[in-house]
Amino acid sequence: MNVAAAPPPRFIADILDRIARRSSIRRTLVAVLVLALAPLVLFAFVQGGIRVINERSDLKADLVAMALRAEATESANFNQIHDGLMLLAANAAVATNTSARCADLFEVATAVLPNISSIISMTDNGEAVCSSVRTTAGASSEIALAVPWKHGDRSGTLVGSVDLLAYQTSLSRRHATRAQTIAIVTQDGKIIAKSRDLPWQRLPAVSDDGAIVKAGGDGRQWLVTERALRLSSPDAPRLTLVAVQQDFGFLGQRPGVVISLFVVPLLAILLASLALWIATNWMLLRWIDRLREAAARSGGGDHRLNVRKFNDAPDEIRSLASSMQKMARSMAQRSAGLKQALTQQRLMSLELHHRVKNNLQIVGSYLALHAGDRDGPGQLASAQLRVAALSLVHRLIYDKAELVDVEVPVLLTELGRLISSHQGLEPRSAIDIAIDKAASLARMDIDTATTTTLFLVEVADRLDDARALTFEARGRDQRLELTVCWEGAADPETLASSGLVAGFARQLGRPVTVLSEMRGLRICFAPQRLFRPALRDDVDA
């Protein structure tokens, strides 16, 4: 069952019209597909962009979180050393500066405290009182943590040196990650320890409220965040923990995943367009090509169309093929009808030629009848009246550029004007025409119209002295009753018995009835007798 599709909204219809204008079906369908999928692709792009932005935000947030954890760990590590030195400074043996006892305590402390390479107690004037140094292979640099000590009137500081090489080794173990790097930086930006190699020797200060992007010496971009170590001693050096991670830019660490977010929608459109192109060719256009070939053959005169070739086509194509088959049959029938009409028109032309020849013979007979009359001008005028009447019939027949029947009202009206003009009657004394409703619908064929015209002209010409001449037509059971009445001395009996009047009456198939009381003649005949031409409507049907 075919269901008519609802028309699209006006603005969509305008867009589709612009797309399909002067374009092939393939390109139009692909354009419509791309237009329909464009919002989905745009949504996928926006979603992919949001995902990339979120991943970068998460990456920065993870780096900041790691920096917070590492800062807490390293601050605790340094504070543990500071607290150990404070306990050591409060020991009585250290306070009394007993050298042997002090050195033993320092040896134990260097073994217990993490990454301590030496401990020295010094007076305020810089004199070393007691010390313990633990040899560390490869020690390259140190930082000192000092705590005050006092005994009696003597005071000074207890200094513990941190081995940075050992501290860096333990730092690498504590923060062994694949992506992030942890570095301890002094106040002037010098890196004193790091969990892995970095492209900087010094790091400028950065904001501690988030991660920023910095360029490395190796040409790569890095995300950097820092946190100040919270040390217990106010005299401790100001150290900053810096967390660093390589910035892979918009594509991130997994460029294939990010690229897929944008390539997959475009690839989907491409594959869908290709599938639509192939499906359009196979499912639609090949059937349209067959229909076009059939239409071309039909235009060349071959109206045969085998719809069985379209049995596997879609429903709409099969319906169109069926309609084209009906159209081809109609064209074949119309072509046969046109050939028949041409043949009929040719026969009609021959018939008209015959009628015109007969009318010319009538004219010749009129001239021969009056050739010996003495009243030459009057008889010539009568002959002219009859020739003009014959011309009137032919003009009415061809009035619409085709052969048609003559309408009774039109014929009688025009004939009355012609006779009145010939007899020189005043307008108020012109011939009266009376036609009832049935007669107004009647039509005469060419033979009947010609004979009726000559009959009326013959009667009227013999009544040139009569007054109040009237033509009256009435319809009687598919016949036409024609009455001619006058006022004057002309005898109806004599007029009815005249040769031409009686002869024309016989051609109409009926005798003339004489109306003595009202001085007139009446004849009743069939308006269609001998010849009925083929009308244009008949040929078209």
N, C-alpha and C positions, 0 to 999 in steps of 0.2 A: 504494500500500500504506500503510495507516494504522499508524503506529508510536506506541505509547504513550509519552508524555513522562515522564521520571523526575521524581518529586516534588521540589520544592526543599527545602533544609534547613528545620528546624522554625522557627527564628527568622525566616527570610525568609518562610516561609508565614504566620506570624502577622502580619508587617508587611503583606503583600499582602492578607490577610483584613481587616485594619483599614482599609486604603486602599479596598478594593472594597465595604466594608459600606455598604449603602444609598446607593450611588453609581451613576452611569451609566457605561457602558463608555467613553465619550469621556473623562470626567474621570479614570477609573481609569487608562486607558492614558497619558494626559498626566502624571498623578502618578507612574506607574512610570517614564516616560521621564525626568522631572525627577530622580527619585530615582537613576536609573541614571547620569545625566550629572553629577549634583552633585559626585562626586569629581573628575571631569575639570575641571569649572569651578573647583573649589577648588584643584586643582593649577595651573591656568592663572593664578589670582589669586596664588598663592604664587610661581609662576615670574615673573609680572610684577612683584610686589613685590621679589623678589630682584634682578631686572634693574634696577629703579629705584634700589635701594640701591647696587648695583654701579656704576651710572652716576654716582651722586653721589660715591661713593668715588673713582672714576676722575677725576671732575672736580676733586676736592680734590687728588688725587695729581698731576694735570697742573699745577695751579696751584702746588703746592709745587715741582715739578720746574722749572717756568719761573722761579720765584723764585730757585732755586739757580743756574740758568744766568745770569740777569740779574745776580745778586749777583757772580758771578765776572767778568762783563764790566765792570760798573761799578767793582768794586774794582780791576781791572787798569787801567781808564781813569784813576782817581785816582792809583794808584801810578805810572803813567807820568808824570803831571805832577810827582809828588813826586821821582821819580828824575831827571827833567830839571832840576829846581831844584837837586838835590844836585850834578849835574855842573856846573851853572852856578856854584854857590857855590865849587866847587873850581878854577874858572878863575883864572889868575894876574892877569888884568886886573881881575876883580871883587875879588880879594883886595887888590890895590894901590890900588883905588878911583880908578883913572884915569877921570875923568868921561867923556871923549869915548869912550874905548874901552869903558867899562862900558855906556854908553847904547846903543852899537851892538850889543853882545852881547845886551842886554835886548830890543832891537827884533827881533833874529833869533829869540830864544827865544819871544817872544810870538807870533811868526808860526808857529813850529814846534809848540809845545805846544798840545794841544787845549783850546779854550774859555778860554784865558788872556787876560784883558783888561789886566792891568798887572803889572809886577814892580818891587819896590822893595827896595833894600838899606838897612837901618837899623842904627844902633849900639844898644848896650845901653841908652843913655840916651834913645832915641827919636828921634835925629837922622837924617833921610833923607840918605844919602850919594849914591845914584845911583838913577834910576828911568826907567821907560819905560811910557807909557800908550798903549794902542791904543783909539781911539774906536770904540765899537760902538753902532749905532743901536738905540735902544729899550732899552738896558741898564737894568735896574731894580734888581737886587740882585746881591750877590756874596758868595762865601765865600773865606776866605784859607787858603792852605797855606804854612807857614813852615818853613825849614830853617836851621840855624846856619851861619855862616861866620866865619872868624877869620884875621887876618894880623898877625903880630907881636904887639904888645901891644894891638891893637884887635880887637874881636869884636862880633858882632851877628847879625842874622837877615836872611835873604833871603825876602821875602813875595811869593807869587804869588796873584793874585786870579782866581777862576774866575767868568766871566760866566754866571750861572744861566739867563738867557734863551737864550743860545746853547747851553748845556748841555742845556736842556730840549728844544730843537729837535733836537739830535743824539740825545737819549734817545728821542724819538718815532720817529726814523728807525730806530734800532737795535731797537726793540721794537714794531714796527708790527703788532699783532694785532687781530683783530676783537672778541675777548671780554675779554682781560686788559688791565689797566692797571698800569703800573709807576710808582712814586713814590719819590722820595728824601726822607726825613724826618729832621729834626734830633732831638736828644735830648729836647727838650721837645714833640715831636709836630708841629712845624711842617713843612708840605710846601714844600720848596724847588724841586722839579722833578717833573714828571709827564708821562707820555706822552699822556694825554688828560684831559679834565676829570673831576673827582671831586666828590661831594656834600659833602666835608669840607674844612675849612680846616686842621684839625689831626686827627691820627690817634692815638688812645691806643695804648700799647704792647700788643702781642699776643705770644702764644707763638710761638717759631720752630720748633716741632716738628710743626706741622700748620696746617690752615686752619680758622678759626672764622667764625661768622656774626655780622655786625654790621649794625645798622640805619643806613641813610643818612639824610641830611637830606631826601631826596626821597621818603621813605616806602618805598623799596625795600630789600630785603635783599641783603647783599653777603658774599661769601666773601673773607676777608682772611688773608694770611700774610706774615711778615716775616723778613728775614735781615740781620744786621749786616754792613756793609761791612768788609772786612779791609784796612785801610790800613797802609802800611809805617811811617809816622811815628807815634811815640807821642804827639806833640803835635797831630796832626791832629784836627779835630772828629769827634765820634762821630756817624756817619751810619748810617741804617738804610734798606735797600731794602724796600719794601712792594709786594706783588703783590695786586691787587684784581680780582675778577670778580663780576658780578652773580649772585645766587643766585635761580634761578627756582623754587625750592621742589620739592615732590614731583613735579610734572609735568615739570620740566626745561625745556630750551630748545625741545623739540619736544613740546608737549602732545598733539598729535594722535596721535603714536606711542604715548605712555603711555596715553592714554585707550583706544586700540584694544586694548591688552593686556587691559583689563577689560571693554570693551563687546562685543568680538567673541565671547567665550564666552557672554555673556548673550544676544546676538543669535542665536547658534547654537542655544541652547535654545529661544528664542522661535520661530525659523523651523522647528526640528524639531517643536515642539509643534503649530504651525499645520499643517505637512505631515501629521503624524500625525492631527490632527483631521479634515482633509479626506479623507485616505486611509481613515480609519475609517468616515466617513460613506459614502464611495463603494464601498469594497470589502467592508464588513461590515454596517453598520447598515441599509442599504437592503434587503439580503437578509433580515435579521432582521425588518424591518417586513413584508415579504411573508409570511414564515413566521407572524408574529403574525396577519396578516389571514386566512391560511388556517386557523390554529387557531381564530380567532373564528368563521369560517364552519362549521368542523367542530363547534364547541360549539353552534351554532344548528341543527344537524341536517344541514347540507350536507357530506357526507363526501368530496366530490370534490376531489382535489388534483392539479393538472397539474404534474408534475415537470419538464416541458420548459421551464417558465419559469425554472428554476434551472440551465440548461445552462451559463451563463456565470459562475455563482457559484463561489467557492472550493470545494476538495474537501470540507472539513468541512461547509459549508453544503449542498452537494449530497447528502452522506451523510445529514445531518439531514433534508433534504426527502424523501429516499427512505424513511427510517424513519418520518417522519410520514405518508407515503402508505400504508405498510404498516399503520400504526396506524389510519388512517382506514378502510382496507378492513376491518380487524379490528373496528372499532367498527360499521361498517355490517353486517357479518355478525352481530355480537353483538346489534345492535338487531333484526335480522330474527329471530335465535334467541329473543330475549326476547319478541317479538310472538308467535312460534309457541308459546313456553312459556306465555304468558298465555292463548292460545287453548286449549292443552291443559289448563291448570289450570281454565279455565271448563268444559270438557267433563268434567273430573274432578269438579268440584263437582256438576255435574248427575248424574254417575254415583253419587257419594256420596249425593246426595239420593235417588236411586232405591234404593240399598242400604239406607239408613236406613228408607225407606218399606217395603221388603220385610221388614226385621227387625221393624218395628212390626206388620206384618201377621202375622208369625210369632207375636209376643206375643199379638196378638188371637186367633189360632187356638188357642193354648194355653189362653187364658182361656175360649174358647168350648167347648173339649173338656171342661174340668173344671167347666163351669157347673152341670151337673146332678148332679155327684157329691155324695154325702152327706158324705163326709170333706172338708168345706170347708177347715179350717185346714191339713191336710196337703197337699192339692192346691194351695192358695195358696202354701205354702212351696216346692213343686216349681216352680210358675210363677215365683216369685221367683228360684230358682236359675238358671233358664234366662235370665231377663232379666239377671241379674247376669253370666252367662257371655257374653251378647251385649255387655254394657257392657265386659267385660274385653277382648274382641277390639278394640273401638273404642279403648279406652285404650291398648292396646299399639301400635295402628297410628299413633296421634297422640302417642306418648310423646316424640318428638323434635321436636314442633311442625311436623311435615311428614308427608305421606303416604308411608309406607314399608311394606315387607313385614314379616311377623311371623316372628321367629326361633322355630324349633321348641322348643328348650330352654326359652326364656322362657315360651312359651305353655303347655307341659305343666306346668312348675313352678307358675306362677300358677294354672292351672286346678286342679291337685291341691290347692293351699292352699284355693281357693274351695270345692271339693267337701268337703274334710275339715272346713272350718268349718261348712258347711251340715249335714253329717251328725253333727256333734258328736263327732268322733273325737279320742281322746287323741293327743298328739304321737308317742308310740311306736307307735301303731296307725294313723298317717296313711298316705296313699297313697304307695307307692314309685314313683319315677321312674327308669327305666333308659334311657339314650340312648347310642348308640355314636358314634364320631368322625364318621362320614359324616352321620349324622342331625343332629349338633350344628351342622353348617354349613348345613343346609337352611333355606329360608325359604318361607313360605306367602303366597300372595296373599290379599286380603280375603275373596273368596268361599270359597276352600278353608279358610281359618282359621275362618270362621264355621260352615261345615258340619261341619268336624272337631270344633269345640267343642260344637256341639249333639249330634253323634253320641256323644261321650264323656260329656257330661252325661246324655243319655238312658240310656246303658248304666249309668253309676254310680248314677243315681237309682233304677233298677230293682234295684240290688244294695245297697240301704241296710242289709240284714242281713248282707251278706257280710263276710268277714274277709280281711285281707292283700290288699287291692286293689292291683294293680300296673299302671302304664302303661309300656310298653316301645316305644321307637322305634329303627328301624334303617334305614340307607340301602341301597337295592338298585337299582343301575343307574339313577341319576337318578330313582328313585322312593322313596317313603317307606312303610315297612312298620310299621304301628301295631298293637300287640297289647295287649289288656286281659285280665288274669288275676285270679282271685279264689279264695278258699276259702269254700265255703258250699253251701247247698242249691240255689241258683238253677241252672236247667237252661240250658246254652248254646244248645241247639236252640230252645227256646221264646223265649229272649231275641233270637236272631238273626231269628226270624220275626215279631217284633212289628212293628207297622206303622211307627212312627216310626224305629226303628233301621234297618229295611230301606230306608225311604224316604231317610234321610240317606246310607246306603251307596250307593244308586243315584245320588244327587247327586254323590257323590265319583267315580262312574264305575266302581266295582268292587263285586262282591258280597262279603258277609261270609263268612269261612272259620271254621267251628266247630272248636275244639280241645277234643274231648271228654275226652281223657286228662288234660290239665292244667287243664280247666275254664276256657276262655277263648274270646275272639273275636279274629280277626285280619283286617285289611283292608290292602291295598297299593294306593297311588294316587300320582298325580303331584302334587307340592306346588304347582305353578304350572299352572292349568288355564284359567280363563276370563278373568281380568283381571289386567294387570300395570301398575301406575301408573308415571308418569314420575318418576324420581328427580331430586333437585337436581343431582347430579353429571352426569347425562345432559344436563340443560338447560345447565349451565355449559360442558360440552364442546362 
